[in-house]
Amino acid sequence: MTTNRFVVVGLAPPRAPWFAQVAQWATAGTLPLDFVKCLSAEEVRARMASGRAFSALLIDGAVSALDRDLVDTAQRSGCAVVIVESGRGVRDGRALGADADLPPDFDPRQLLDTLSFHSRVVGNGSAIGPLGGEDNIDGDEVPGTTAAVAAVCGPGGAGSSTVAMALAQGLAVGRRRVVLADLCLNAELGMLHDACDVVPGLQELVEAHRAVRPPAAEIRSMAFAITERRYDLVLGLRRARAWAGLRPRAFAAALEGLATTYDAVVFDTDADVEGEAEGGSVDVEERNVMARSAVSRADVVFAVGVPGLKGVHSLVRVITDLLAFGVDGRRLVPVVNRAPRSARMRADISAAITALIPPAHLGVAVPVFLPERHADEAQRDGARLAASLCEPVAGAFSAVLDRHPARAPACAEPVPVVPGTLGQWGEEAAS
């Protein structure tokens, strides 16, 4: 007699009818499964981190803690996620990345068929590999239809926020909808745009993506229209310490929400992309989730610096960190803000940057030089920035995309495969 059984973790509100039914089926031997009841999402996470192998997480759609991060936690531990519909119609399980869903009045046969198809039996306590979700993509959000994305970062005092504003204004000339999002820990774009309100902002945008996929109109309602420059602005964190409330999966979904709503997205972010792999600290990686996510998602990354000994040194450090993080050198554009007018001095700066970049990354583009312009008055009055600031960075952005088109967002969802493109069994046998 086989000892292989399904080990299912369950989470539901009090007195949910199916919760007691599944426990009864498991106790009576109606189904070959062990049912582990949990009272909270924290208990689910603790069990997933315990090292024990589980087949599936069976969770009620009415559980308030059901969100993308809980689904991701379960799937990373090798556990399929099955959502039992609550009948209220407020949660789209597939949009959250769940593997399957069940009606509230499911019978033993339906549960067994779902577990057999989406999960694995657990025998002898052996661990099982991670299972990928089968997140269905809505027809209006197919990968490949997202916006072109740029990330702008640099050391403090280099003017990266002003460059991000100039890029957004420059891109708005040829595109219908452009958004500038403040992803810095110490957000300052609200001050630079003289925003009278502090809400809604990035925190509300991420919260809206925690458990559902909001429509485009709702996403646009969380941004402020900058009429003179013809782009929208998403305000950043109201306090730097608010990063602790940003859940990584919900934050990534918020970035994709912006990319599917607008034609071009500009992220103003920090240059610190340190993570657990570099420093051994999970907390540091979570603190830097905005910068790491923005740089990873961007089609073009602008590293902003200033001339001078200290300025070039700081700019090269940022470029080196970005390259070490995994940014493609062909998509990385150095920007020298407040550059000198002398062609010889500009050539010296370019030569210094090229000489200091590691030899393995010589594909980095030549620097873009922005002249000295007093932008304080335009920022204070909400007027348009000088064209000499906007046109060079917008042109560099378009040039990079012409050579290297915008990438589809990295995702774990299945993608259609054209028959015949994966070879034949005979070829594998011959090899």
NORURUR-V671574 format. One line per field, one symbol per residue. burial: I if it has 9 or more other C-alpha atoms within 8 Angstrom, else O. A space follows every 50 residues. Layout:
burial = ???
This chain:
burial = OOOOIIIIIIIIOOOOOIIIOIIOIIOOOOIOIIIOOIOOIOIIIOIIOO OIIIIIIIIIIIIOOIIIIIIIIIIIIIIIIIIIIIOOOOOOIIIIIIII IIOIOIOIOIIIOIIIOIIIIIOOOOOOOIIIIIIOOOOOIOOOOIIIII IIIIIOOIIIIOIIIIIIIIIIOOIOIIIIIIIIIOIIIIOIIIOOOIOI IIIIIIOIIIIIOIOIOOIOOIIOOIOOIIIIIIIIIOOIOIIOOIIIII IIIIIIIIIIIIIIIIIIIIIOIIIIOOOOIOOIIIIIIIIIIIIOOIII IIIIIIIOOOIIOIIIOIIIIIIOOOIOIIIIIIIIIIIIOOOOIIOOII OIIOOOIOOOIIOIIOIIIIIOOOIOOIIIOIIOIOOOIIIIIIOIIOOI IOOOOOOOOOOOIOOOOOOOOOOOOOOOOOO
